[in-house]
C-alpha cells in the first residue's frame, strides 16, 4: 500500500528543524464520524513515541445513507477539522504524512470531489482505502495487544459508517511484518452514525427498544458470516476479542469513572463483558445531557454511545467472550508503522 500525503525533507527557510533529532511521522484518518491525527517518532525498540494528537467528531457521513452524498454542513465540519490538522502538521514538520479516508468517502458520490478540494487547499492527499485494507491496518495497529498464547483473536473496529471484524492467529501477527495475515474479515454497514439515524432512542421502555435493536444487529452480523469454524474457540474461551473504537474506549472510561479521559488508563485494559453491558444499561437510562456531562463521552458522542454499545453487544452475542481488551489504537497506528518502514 502506498501512503499518500506530504513529505517535508527540510523547512526550506534556513532554520534547523525541531524534528532533526527524532524524525516525526504523521497519520491522518478521515472517517464517517471522526477526523483523527497522530504524530509520532520511532522508539529504540521499534515502537511509537506519540508526540501530538488531534481528534474531532465531524460526522462526515451524516445523512449519507439517505442521499448518497456528503452534505455541505458535514463537509464544512470536516474541512475545519482538517485545517486544524494541517496547521499542526506544518508546526511539527513530520518527514512523511499518511492520509487515509474510509467508509463515507468510499461510498459518497461527491467523496472524491471533497478530497480533491482538501488536497488543493490544504496540501493533504488522501487515499480512500478498501474495507479489507482498513481491517488489516487496524490489526497491525493493535498487534501489540494480542496475547500469543491464545489460539485466535477477533479485532472489532466500530466506525461511523461500518464495522470491521478481523479474525487472526496472534502468533502469526506477532511474528512481524507489515501485512498481518488474516484468517478472515468482514465489513458490515453497521456504523454508529448510520444506525443512529435509523434508530431513534424512544422515551418510553428503552430496554425493550435496546433488546430489539441488538437482536436485529446480531442477525445482520450472523448473515455477514466470516470464520464460522472458529465459533467453538470463542465459546470455549480459547479466543480473545479486542475492541478498537471510540465506542469501546468511551464505555471503558465510564466504567473506570475517570474525571477526564486518560488513554494510559484505558488502552490495553481488560474489560469484563458483564461490566461493559452494565455500563451500556446505565447509559441507556440516562438523558443525552447526562451522558454529555461525562468527560469520557461528551456532547458530540452523547447520542451515539448507546447505539455503539448495541453494535458491540450484538458482536459479542454472535462471538461470545467473558472479557474484552480495549484498544485506544488501531488504524492510525497501522498507517504510522507502514510509513516508518517505507521512508
Secondary structure, DSSP 4 states (H G I P E B T S, - for coil): -PPPS---S--SSSSPPTTSSS-EEEEEEE-SSEEEEEEEEE-TTS-EEEEEEEEEE--TTTTHHHHSS--HHHHHHHHHHHHHHHHHHHHHT-SEEEEEE-HHHHH-TTHHHHHHHHHHHH----EE--HHHHHHHHHHHHGGG--TTSSEEEEEEE-SS-EEEEEE-HHHHHT--SS---SEEEEES--HHHHHHH-PPPSS-HHHHHHHHHHHHHHHHHHH---GGGHHHHHTT-EEEEEESHHHHHHHHHHTT-SS--HHHHTT-EEEHHHHHHHHHHHHTS-HHHHHTSTTT-TTTTTTHHHHHHHHHHHHHHS--SEEEEES-SHHHHHHHHHHHH-
